[in-house]
Amino acid sequence: QVQLVESGGGLVQPGGSLKLSCTASGSISRFNAMGWYRQAPGKERDWVAQITSGGSTNYADSVKGRFTISRDNAKNTVYLQMNRLKPEDTAVYSCDAVQSFPWNHYWGQGTQVTVSS
C-alpha cells in the first residue's frame, strides 16, 4: 500500500511563501500524475495543481503565477512552492497520486496552511 505524507504547512503572513512536500513510500515514477488539492473550512475540496510523469504541469486559475509544482523522482517527492500567499489560500492541502496500471488513486492526510496577519 502506498503512503503519501505531506509536510511544510504552517502559519504565514499575507504575501509570504511556503513550500509543501509530499513524499511517497515508494517510487513516484510509477504514477501517471501527482497533484495537490485543498479544502477550506466549510467548502468543497478544490484541485490546485498537477504534474505528470513527463513533467507537464497544470494549475487552477486561482493559483496560476503564484504556485509552482515540481517533482524529484530520486527523493520520491512532489513539491508545491506557494508564493504571494493570500488569506483565501488558507486550507488543508493534500496531495494525490494516480496510477493507471493497475488503476489506483492514493491520497495523503493533508497539511494545514493558514495565511493570516
C-alpha positions in Angstrom: 0.0 0.0 0.0 1.4 3.4 -1.0 1.5 6.1 1.6 1.7 9.8 0.8 2.9 12.1 3.6 2.6 15.9 3.3 4.7 18.4 5.3 5.6 22.0 5.2 2.4 23.6 6.2 2.1 26.3 8.8 1.1 29.9 9.6 2.3 32.6 7.2 1.5 36.3 6.8 -0.2 37.5 3.6 2.4 37.9 0.8 4.6 35.3 2.3 5.8 31.9 1.0 5.6 28.3 2.0 6.9 25.1 0.3 4.9 21.9 0.8 6.3 18.5 0.3 4.6 15.2 -0.5 6.7 12.1 0.0 5.7 8.7 -1.2 6.6 5.4 0.5 7.9 4.1 -2.8 8.9 5.2 -6.3 6.8 8.0 -7.7 7.8 7.2 -11.3 5.0 4.6 -11.3 2.4 7.3 -11.1 0.9 8.9 -14.2 0.3 12.1 -12.3 0.6 13.6 -8.9 -1.1 16.7 -7.7 -2.3 19.0 -4.9 -5.8 19.7 -3.7 -7.0 22.0 -0.9 -10.1 22.2 1.3 -11.1 25.3 3.2 -13.4 25.1 6.2 -17.0 24.7 5.1 -16.0 24.3 1.4 -15.6 21.5 -1.0 -12.1 20.2 -1.9 -10.6 22.1 -4.9 -8.0 21.0 -7.3 -4.8 23.2 -7.2 -2.1 21.8 -9.4 -0.9 18.7 -11.2 2.3 17.3 -12.6 2.5 14.4 -14.9 5.2 11.7 -15.2 6.5 13.6 -18.2 6.8 16.8 -16.2 3.8 18.7 -17.7 2.1 21.0 -15.2 -1.3 22.5 -14.9 -2.7 24.9 -12.4 -6.0 26.2 -11.2 -6.6 29.8 -12.3 -6.7 31.0 -8.7 -3.0 30.0 -8.1 -1.5 30.4 -11.6 1.5 32.6 -11.5 1.9 32.2 -7.7 2.3 28.5 -7.1 4.7 26.1 -8.7 4.5 22.3 -8.6 7.6 20.2 -9.1 8.9 16.7 -8.6 12.1 14.9 -7.6 11.9 11.3 -8.6 15.1 10.5 -6.7 13.5 11.6 -3.4 10.1 10.3 -4.3 8.7 13.7 -3.5 6.4 16.3 -5.1 6.6 19.9 -4.0 4.3 22.9 -4.1 6.0 26.2 -3.9 3.5 28.8 -2.8 4.4 32.5 -3.2 2.4 35.7 -2.6 0.0 33.9 -0.3 -3.4 35.3 0.3 -5.8 34.7 3.2 -8.1 32.9 0.8 -5.3 30.3 0.3 -6.0 29.1 3.9 -6.9 25.4 3.7 -5.8 21.9 4.3 -3.6 20.9 1.4 -3.5 17.2 0.3 -1.5 15.5 -2.3 -2.7 12.7 -4.6 -1.2 10.2 -7.0 -2.8 8.3 -9.8 -1.5 5.0 -11.2 -3.1 3.6 -14.3 -1.9 0.0 -14.4 -3.3 -1.3 -12.2 -5.6 1.7 -11.5 -5.1 3.2 -8.1 -5.7 6.7 -6.6 -3.8 7.5 -3.4 -4.3 10.4 -1.0 -2.2 11.9 1.7 -3.6 13.0 5.1 -3.1 16.7 4.4 -1.2 19.6 6.0 -2.7 22.9 7.3 -1.8 26.2 5.6 -3.0 29.3 7.4 -2.5 32.7 5.8 -3.2 35.4 8.4 -1.7 38.6 9.9 
